[in-house]
Amino acid sequence: MKALLSCLMLLCLLAAGPARAAEGETPAAAPVKPPPGFTGEWGIPGADITIVFDGQGGVSGFSGCNRFMAGYTSKGRQLKLERIGSTRMMCSPELMKAETEFLGHLAQVARFRKVGPEVRLMDEHGKVLLKLKRVPR
């Protein structure tokens, strides 16, 4: 009896077809294309902070004390970092304060602009939050 019931459930699932997004939801997005020249490792001059755009919608790096990771979306000059998370090691109060400020800035990023060798990450009003320079290999 259990085998028959299992077979019937399997047939029902197969007949239902592939899952679709519910009304109002968006289907899974295609891989995110980064802005041209954006992939690779960037840093903040004078700080032990790095950020790596992987070219597939992921960002990771070192925020002064901990490793962090996030997803991003990009369209034109718009850039949005989302699902920001980090490890939770304790450091000196100064490092923890700088790291909290850096991660807070990442959460506010809405657009970017390349200026020479620098990438400026800005909020929705155009205020520069972070200035990044490519980390030499």
Secondary structure, 3 states (H helix, E strand, C coil): CHHHHHHHHHHHHHHHCCCCCCCCCCCCCCCCCCCCCCCEEEECCCCCEEEEECCCCEEEEEECCCEEEEEEEEECCEEEEEEEEECCCCCCHHHHHHHHHHHHHHHHCCEEEEECCEEEEECCCCCEEEEEEECCC
